[in-house]
Amino acid sequence: QLQLVESGGGLVQPGGSLRLSCVVSGETLDAYAIGWFRQAPGKEREGVSCISNRGATTNYLDSVKGRFSISKDNAKNTVYLQMNSLRPEDTAVYYCSSRRSGGPWSSWGQGTQVTVSS
């Protein structure tokens, strides 16, 4: 089973940028799709972006399209979420998760807090 550890969160002003990292261990990353999710206080968790096991396919939540970019480095077993033009409504705990093709999101990291505020 994969273990996932997120990092890179923090406090940033509106319009700023952050890059989140999800370091994966336990198995080879190229066998898994990786997704980024977020949960704000009082709200349900939502999917933000995901990338296929080989990195050929990416998907984004409509509200982050053009601002966020997901990428993966299989050699480093790391998936990144570059977040630009951040807005206060992006404030949430961000989690990464993994799944095999066609399977459920099954392994989760502990989350990293992103706060966008002036």
Summary of the structure (lengths in Angstrom):
residues: 118
radius of gyration: 13.3
end to end distance: 39.8
largest distance: 41.0
contacts: 348
relative contact order: 0.32
helix: 10%
strand: 50%
